[in-house]
Amino acid sequence: MQKVFDDCYAMDRRCYEEFGLTEDILMEHAADGMAQYIRALDGNKKEVLIVAGPGNNGADGITLARLLHSDFEVSLYMPYGAKSDMAKLQLQRLLKLGVKPVENTPLQTDIIVDALFGAGFSKPLNEKGVELIKTLNVMKAKKIACDIPTGIDPNGNPNPVAFKADITITMGSLKKALFADHSKPYIGEIEVVDLGVSRKIYEIDTSTYLLEADDFNPPLRDNPASHKGHYGHLAIICGEKSGAATLSGLAALRFGAGLVTLVGNSIQNIPYSLMQSKNLPTGTNAVAIGMGMGYDLNSDIADSIVKNDLAVLMDADICYIPSVKTLLDRCSKTVITPHPKEFAALLKTVGIADVSVEDIQRDRFGWAKRFCENFPKTVLLLKGANTIIAYNDKIYINPLGSQVLSQAGSGDVLSGLIASLMAQGYSPLDAAINGSLAHTMCARNYKGANFSAIAEDLIEELRWLIK
């Protein structure tokens, strides 16, 4: 698990004030980190185009040009000149080596380094910048972004276009903008460069964390005398489309729940391993509700959930039903897992805001935080290219999702995974984190073409998911 920040300004100031490190020293380390990455690339890549902006992001690029000069054929293009003090200083140093910026970008190169504008750039690119980014994006080369791709604003949105990097070498620490859904197509791989001190020293406290595969804590069984009662009884409420609940049930069973019961009337052709009941079974440890349910919630079931304060996983159709607010207000162990359209409906249903899906996608972190301020007992899992798991003031980001999950039913599988862990005694937050990690790791482990996976394939992958 890695720390994630809105920006690095406070940490940079700490380096200046507490550690005696200058802006110049931090910049040398930033450029050296990029230089080391470039030197480690395929030895045939010798031509490097560095596009440097007028501020300190551009100064990083100018410094990089100095470090690579003579070992590589470096072209430094500065379309806006040098305006910050550091950019002017670094350009003076480069000029003393006899290196002058070029007047135009070359027609071809092996490597492009985008050092135009960094993480603090918030206003839209002007026409000149837009045309330059479009030109760079169509060039065939290894593309590296310095700190963050040019055009990505502090909320992670292209403004209006962005440099499409193969790798983003970010400075000092991870930033939230790197993990917005809209920025994911532009970021590529991510590597963090230290700035004169270890990240352990550089980084301060945060409320946002990046999940990694090593954070996964599977529900392995270590009691040789156990029976199904040790691993929880999950009830899944069925409705109009019982197939969704069935997928959730199979995923839950495969992920370790001792017993799974589908609750509803006349459910046809259920798998032999799943149980069926018309009512909420006695001894239920957790309930999953909403998947394929339709917009009518049985009041007796809702009352029973509230009365017994059962652990409850809510998804999909529940976001449109007014009684969702009662469950959120009165139950102490809740996880809700909307995708952006459902989240927009949920915010309206519970009276927080009436916003569009695009509004949410432009500020996923902000809307997740606002929801949790209103419902501090609930874990929110906001689905997306980078899944957000929010609880109280903490946010966890799962960046491991892939195109494999872009299939109907994958969300039902996720609901089953999280609900299974809740039935087995995981806290709602731990269930959401580990269910989400399992979900994305199964997708990554799938060996077929990325368009070919169906929900049942994800369920099958669970059997091999040890860690």
QUIFENKA-V894325 format. One record per residue. N is the residue number from 1. RES is the residue in one letter. OMEGA is omega as a letter, one per 20 degrees, with the letter a starting at -180 (NA if undefined). BURIAL is # if it has 24 or more other ideal C-beta (glycine too) atoms within 12 Angstrom, else .. Layout:
# QUIFENKA-V894325
n: (N,N)
res: (RES,RES)
omega: (OMEGA,OMEGA)
burial: (BURIAL,BURIAL)
This chain:
# QUIFENKA-V894325
n: (1,2,3,4,5,6,7,8,9,10,11,12,13,14,15,16,17,18,19,20,21,22,23,24,25,26,27,28,29,30,31,32,33,34,35,36,37,38,39,40,41,42,43,44,45,46,47,48,49,50,51,52,53,54,55,56,57,58,59,60,61,62,63,64,65,66,67,68,69,70,71,72,73,74,75,76,77,78,79,80,81,82,83,84,85,86,87,88,89,90,91,92,93,94,95,96,97,98,99,100,101,102,103,104,105,106,107,108,109,110,111,112,113,114,115,116,117,118,119,120,121,122,123,124,125,126,127,128,129,130,131,132,133,134,135,136,137,138,139,140,141,142,143,144,145,146,147,148,149,150,151,152,153,154,155,156,157,158,159,160,161,162,163,164,165,166,167,168,169,170,171,172,173,174,175,176,177,178,179,180,181,182,183,184,185,186,187,188,189,190,191,192,193,194,195,196,197,198,199,200,201,202,203,204,205,206,207,208,209,210,211,212,213,214,215,216,217,218,219,220,221,222,223,224,225,226,227,228,229,230,231,232,233,234,235,236,237,238,239,240,241,242,243,244,245,246,247,248,249,250,251,252,253,254,255,256,257,258,259,260,261,262,263,264,265,266,267,268,269,270,271,272,273,274,275,276,277,278,279,280,281,282,283,284,285,286,287,288,289,290,291,292,293,294,295,296,297,298,299,300,301,302,303,304,305,306,307,308,309,310,311,312,313,314,315,316,317,318,319,320,321,322,323,324,325,326,327,328,329,330,331,332,333,334,335,336,337,338,339,340,341,342,343,344,345,346,347,348,349,350,351,352,353,354,355,356,357,358,359,360,361,362,363,364,365,366,367,368,369,370,371,372,373,374,375,376,377,378,379,380,381,382,383,384,385,386,387,388,389,390,391,392,393,394,395,396,397,398,399,400,401,402,403,404,405,406,407,408,409,410,411,412,413,414,415,416,417,418,419,420,421,422,423,424,425,426,427,428,429,430,431,432,433,434,435,436,437,438,439,440,441,442,443,444,445,446,447,448,449,450,451,452,453,454,455,456,457,458,459,460,461,462,463,464,465,466,467)
res: (M,Q,K,V,F,D,D,C,Y,A,M,D,R,R,C,Y,E,E,F,G,L,T,E,D,I,L,M,E,H,A,A,D,G,M,A,Q,Y,I,R,A,L,D,G,N,K,K,E,V,L,I,V,A,G,P,G,N,N,G,A,D,G,I,T,L,A,R,L,L,H,S,D,F,E,V,S,L,Y,M,P,Y,G,A,K,S,D,M,A,K,L,Q,L,Q,R,L,L,K,L,G,V,K,P,V,E,N,T,P,L,Q,T,D,I,I,V,D,A,L,F,G,A,G,F,S,K,P,L,N,E,K,G,V,E,L,I,K,T,L,N,V,M,K,A,K,K,I,A,C,D,I,P,T,G,I,D,P,N,G,N,P,N,P,V,A,F,K,A,D,I,T,I,T,M,G,S,L,K,K,A,L,F,A,D,H,S,K,P,Y,I,G,E,I,E,V,V,D,L,G,V,S,R,K,I,Y,E,I,D,T,S,T,Y,L,L,E,A,D,D,F,N,P,P,L,R,D,N,P,A,S,H,K,G,H,Y,G,H,L,A,I,I,C,G,E,K,S,G,A,A,T,L,S,G,L,A,A,L,R,F,G,A,G,L,V,T,L,V,G,N,S,I,Q,N,I,P,Y,S,L,M,Q,S,K,N,L,P,T,G,T,N,A,V,A,I,G,M,G,M,G,Y,D,L,N,S,D,I,A,D,S,I,V,K,N,D,L,A,V,L,M,D,A,D,I,C,Y,I,P,S,V,K,T,L,L,D,R,C,S,K,T,V,I,T,P,H,P,K,E,F,A,A,L,L,K,T,V,G,I,A,D,V,S,V,E,D,I,Q,R,D,R,F,G,W,A,K,R,F,C,E,N,F,P,K,T,V,L,L,L,K,G,A,N,T,I,I,A,Y,N,D,K,I,Y,I,N,P,L,G,S,Q,V,L,S,Q,A,G,S,G,D,V,L,S,G,L,I,A,S,L,M,A,Q,G,Y,S,P,L,D,A,A,I,N,G,S,L,A,H,T,M,C,A,R,N,Y,K,G,A,N,F,S,A,I,A,E,D,L,I,E,E,L,R,W,L,I,K)
omega: (a,r,r,a,r,r,a,a,a,a,r,r,r,r,a,a,a,a,r,r,a,r,r,a,r,a,r,r,r,a,r,r,r,a,r,r,a,r,a,r,r,a,a,a,a,a,a,r,r,r,a,r,a,a,a,r,r,r,r,a,r,r,r,r,r,a,a,a,a,r,r,r,a,r,r,r,a,a,a,a,r,a,r,a,a,r,r,r,a,r,r,r,r,a,r,r,a,a,r,r,r,a,r,r,r,a,r,r,r,a,r,r,r,r,a,a,a,a,a,a,a,a,a,r,r,a,r,r,r,a,r,r,r,r,a,a,a,r,r,a,r,a,a,r,r,r,r,a,r,r,r,a,a,r,r,a,r,a,i,r,r,r,a,a,r,r,r,r,a,a,r,a,r,r,a,a,r,a,r,r,a,a,a,r,a,a,a,r,a,r,a,r,r,a,r,r,r,r,r,r,a,a,r,r,r,r,a,a,r,r,r,a,a,r,a,r,a,a,a,a,a,r,a,r,a,r,a,r,r,a,r,r,r,r,r,a,r,r,a,a,a,r,r,r,r,r,r,a,r,r,a,r,r,a,r,r,a,a,r,r,r,a,r,a,r,r,a,r,r,r,a,a,r,r,a,r,r,a,r,a,r,a,r,r,a,a,r,a,r,a,r,a,a,a,r,r,r,a,r,r,r,r,a,r,a,a,a,a,a,r,a,r,a,a,r,a,a,a,a,a,a,a,r,a,r,r,a,a,a,r,a,a,a,r,r,a,a,r,a,r,r,r,r,r,a,r,r,a,a,r,r,a,r,a,r,r,a,r,r,a,r,a,a,a,a,a,r,r,a,r,a,r,r,a,a,r,a,r,r,r,r,a,r,r,r,a,r,r,a,r,a,a,a,r,r,a,r,a,a,a,a,a,r,a,a,a,r,r,a,r,r,r,r,r,r,a,a,a,r,r,r,r,a,r,r,r,r,r,r,r,r,a,a,r,r,r,r,a,a,r,r,r,a,a,a,a,a,r,a,r,a,a,r,a,a,r,r,r,r,a,a,a,a,a,r,a,NA)
burial: (#,#,#,#,#,#,#,#,.,.,#,#,.,#,#,.,.,.,.,.,#,.,#,.,.,#,#,#,#,#,#,#,#,#,#,.,#,#,.,.,#,.,.,.,#,.,#,#,#,#,#,#,#,#,#,#,#,#,#,#,#,#,#,#,#,#,#,#,#,.,.,#,.,#,#,#,#,#,#,#,.,#,.,#,.,#,#,.,#,#,#,.,#,#,.,.,.,.,#,.,#,.,.,.,#,#,.,.,#,#,#,#,#,#,#,#,#,#,#,#,#,.,.,.,#,.,.,.,#,.,.,#,#,.,#,#,#,.,#,.,#,#,#,#,#,#,#,#,#,#,#,#,#,#,#,#,#,#,#,.,#,#,#,#,#,#,#,#,#,#,#,#,#,#,#,#,#,#,#,#,#,#,#,#,#,#,#,#,.,#,#,#,#,#,#,#,#,.,#,.,.,#,#,.,.,#,.,#,#,#,#,.,#,.,#,#,#,#,#,.,.,.,.,.,.,.,.,.,.,.,#,#,#,#,#,#,#,#,#,.,.,#,#,#,#,#,#,#,#,#,#,#,#,#,#,#,#,#,#,#,#,#,#,#,.,.,#,.,.,#,#,.,.,#,#,#,#,.,.,#,#,.,.,#,#,#,#,#,#,#,#,#,#,.,.,.,#,#,.,.,#,#,.,#,#,#,.,#,.,#,#,#,#,#,#,#,#,#,#,#,#,.,#,#,#,#,#,#,.,.,#,.,#,#,#,#,#,#,#,#,#,#,#,#,#,#,#,#,#,#,.,#,.,.,#,.,#,.,.,#,#,#,#,#,#,#,#,#,#,#,#,#,.,.,#,.,#,#,#,#,#,#,#,#,#,#,#,#,#,#,#,.,.,#,#,#,#,#,#,#,#,#,.,#,#,.,#,.,#,#,#,#,#,#,#,#,#,#,#,#,#,#,#,#,.,#,#,#,#,#,#,#,#,#,#,#,#,#,#,#,#,#,#,#,#,#,.,.,.,.,.,.,#,#,#,#,#,#,#,.,#,#,.,.,#,.,.)
